[in-house]
Amino acid sequence: MVEENDVVMAEMTLEALQKDGTVMRAAMGEVFVVRDGLICERRAYVVPLTENDHR
């Protein structure tokens, strides 16, 4: 996570079992803007990964 002033950015990876039994892998980023101690804005980015992209 990275924080500067009222903005926090988190970077993560995801591995989730889908209904058909396959595994979905993705890289994700989320940006939060905080005002008066509350999240007032959120942006999320998801990039699907292939088997060779995932570490």
MDAnalysis code that builds the backbone (N, CA, C; Angstrom):
import MDAnalysis as mda
import numpy as np

u = mda.Universe.empty(165, n_residues=55, atom_resindex=np.repeat(np.arange(55), 3), trajectory=True)
u.add_TopologyAttr("name", ["N", "CA", "C"] * 55)
u.add_TopologyAttr("resid", np.arange(1, 56))
u.add_TopologyAttr("resname", ["MET", "VAL", "GLU", "GLU", "ASN", "ASP", "VAL", "VAL", "MET", "ALA", "GLU", "MET", "THR", "LEU", "GLU", "ALA", "LEU", "GLN", "LYS", "ASP", "GLY", "THR", "VAL", "MET", "ARG", "ALA", "ALA", "MET", "GLY", "GLU", "VAL", "PHE", "VAL", "VAL", "ARG", "ASP", "GLY", "LEU", "ILE", "CYS", "GLU", "ARG", "ARG", "ALA", "TYR", "VAL", "VAL", "PRO", "LEU", "THR", "GLU", "ASN", "ASP", "HIS", "ARG"])
u.atoms.positions = np.array([
    [0.835, -1.174, 0.000],
    [0.000, 0.000, 0.000],
    [0.881, 1.239, 0.000],
    [0.366, 2.269, -0.628],
    [1.044, 3.558, -0.669],
    [0.029, 4.612, -0.271],
    [0.460, 5.558, 0.545],
    [-0.445, 6.605, 1.016],
    [0.214, 7.961, 0.839],
    [-0.553, 8.910, 0.369],
    [-0.079, 10.284, 0.290],
    [-1.271, 11.204, 0.486],
    [-1.178, 12.056, 1.493],
    [-2.274, 12.958, 1.855],
    [-3.548, 12.147, 2.084],
    [-4.580, 12.383, 1.317],
    [-5.858, 11.689, 1.504],
    [-6.095, 10.586, 0.482],
    [-5.033, 10.081, -0.144],
    [-5.176, 9.036, -1.168],
    [-4.370, 7.801, -0.740],
    [-5.012, 6.646, -0.814],
    [-4.362, 5.376, -0.499],
    [-4.482, 4.483, -1.721],
    [-3.388, 3.828, -2.118],
    [-3.389, 2.915, -3.261],
    [-2.913, 1.554, -2.775],
    [-3.666, 0.518, -3.105],
    [-3.300, -0.852, -2.730],
    [-3.159, -1.680, -3.996],
    [-2.122, -2.516, -4.036],
    [-1.874, -3.393, -5.170],
    [-1.914, -4.828, -4.651],
    [-2.588, -5.728, -5.387],
    [-2.723, -7.097, -4.911],
    [-2.922, -8.065, -6.073],
    [-2.863, -9.355, -5.764],
    [-3.189, -10.387, -6.740],
    [-4.377, -11.178, -6.207],
    [-5.086, -11.812, -7.129],
    [-6.300, -12.551, -6.790],
    [-6.244, -13.926, -7.426],
    [-6.704, -14.910, -6.700],
    [-6.875, -16.255, -7.228],
    [-8.221, -16.742, -6.717],
    [-9.180, -16.981, -7.631],
    [-10.538, -17.355, -7.221],
    [-11.036, -18.552, -8.026],
    [-11.682, -19.469, -7.342],
    [-12.269, -20.629, -7.989],
    [-13.602, -20.223, -8.603],
    [-13.769, -20.490, -9.901],
    [-14.999, -20.134, -10.599],
    [-15.981, -21.306, -10.565],
    [-17.243, -21.036, -10.917],
    [-18.293, -22.066, -10.875],
    [-17.957, -23.274, -11.739],
    [-17.247, -23.051, -12.854],
    [-16.920, -24.170, -13.748],
    [-15.699, -24.967, -13.282],
    [-15.129, -24.610, -12.131],
    [-13.993, -25.333, -11.564],
    [-12.634, -24.787, -11.959],
    [-12.581, -23.846, -12.902],
    [-11.304, -23.248, -13.282],
    [-10.918, -22.161, -12.272],
    [-9.652, -21.823, -12.268],
    [-9.156, -20.795, -11.358],
    [-8.914, -19.510, -12.142],
    [-9.487, -18.407, -11.673],
    [-9.247, -17.094, -12.274],
    [-8.118, -16.423, -11.500],
    [-7.119, -15.917, -12.223],
    [-6.013, -15.179, -11.597],
    [-6.009, -13.762, -12.149],
    [-5.726, -12.795, -11.282],
    [-5.743, -11.405, -11.726],
    [-4.819, -10.564, -10.858],
    [-4.349, -9.478, -11.445],
    [-3.639, -8.437, -10.700],
    [-4.644, -7.313, -10.504],
    [-4.626, -6.717, -9.321],
    [-5.626, -5.696, -9.011],
    [-4.962, -4.485, -8.375],
    [-5.589, -3.346, -8.575],
    [-5.180, -2.121, -7.915],
    [-6.420, -1.381, -7.457],
    [-6.378, -0.822, -6.265],
    [-7.500, -0.039, -5.769],
    [-6.976, 1.287, -5.250],
    [-7.706, 2.336, -5.557],
    [-7.361, 3.684, -5.115],
    [-8.526, 4.198, -4.272],
    [-8.212, 4.674, -3.080],
    [-9.229, 5.214, -2.176],
    [-8.904, 6.682, -1.896],
    [-9.910, 7.526, -1.959],
    [-9.779, 8.929, -1.557],
    [-10.565, 9.071, -0.257],
    [-9.902, 9.595, 0.772],
    [-10.507, 9.710, 2.097],
    [-10.764, 11.188, 2.408],
    [-11.962, 11.464, 2.899],
    [-12.307, 12.825, 3.313],
    [-13.019, 12.753, 4.654],
    [-12.550, 13.496, 5.621],
    [-13.126, 13.503, 6.971],
    [-13.189, 12.105, 7.581],
    [-12.155, 11.298, 7.317],
    [-12.064, 9.974, 7.898],
    [-12.917, 8.916, 7.210],
    [-13.590, 9.260, 6.119],
    [-14.434, 8.317, 5.393],
    [-13.984, 8.192, 3.947],
    [-14.148, 7.012, 3.374],
    [-13.835, 6.822, 1.952],
    [-14.911, 7.532, 1.139],
    [-14.514, 8.499, 0.333],
    [-15.485, 9.229, -0.480],
    [-15.395, 8.845, -1.957],
    [-14.322, 8.151, -2.329],
    [-14.169, 7.716, -3.720],
    [-13.331, 6.455, -3.746],
    [-13.695, 5.537, -4.636],
    [-12.946, 4.289, -4.792],
    [-12.877, 3.951, -6.275],
    [-11.680, 3.593, -6.727],
    [-11.483, 3.112, -8.101],
    [-10.779, 1.774, -8.012],
    [-11.239, 0.818, -8.810],
    [-10.645, -0.517, -8.799],
    [-10.303, -0.926, -10.224],
    [-9.132, -1.529, -10.375],
    [-8.665, -2.004, -11.673],
    [-8.308, -3.476, -11.543],
    [-8.799, -4.291, -12.482],
    [-8.532, -5.726, -12.476],
    [-7.978, -6.123, -13.843],
    [-6.827, -6.795, -13.836],
    [-6.211, -7.268, -15.071],
    [-6.094, -8.779, -14.987],
    [-6.872, -9.523, -15.797],
    [-6.768, -10.988, -15.776],
    [-5.349, -11.421, -16.168],
    [-4.856, -12.478, -15.503],
    [-3.519, -13.006, -15.787],
    [-3.630, -14.404, -16.376],
    [-2.721, -14.716, -17.295],
    [-2.624, -16.079, -17.797],
    [-1.683, -16.840, -16.877],
    [-1.610, -18.125, -17.037],
    [-0.759, -18.957, -16.168],
    [0.684, -18.461, -16.141],
    [1.217, -18.034, -17.286],
    [2.606, -17.584, -17.353],
    [2.817, -16.213, -16.708],
    [1.749, -15.418, -16.559],
    [1.869, -14.098, -15.960],
    [1.867, -14.154, -14.439],
    [1.304, -15.198, -13.864],
    [1.104, -15.269, -12.422],
    [2.336, -15.835, -11.717],
    [2.768, -15.185, -10.652],
    [3.910, -15.673, -9.882],
    [3.443, -16.272, -8.595],
])
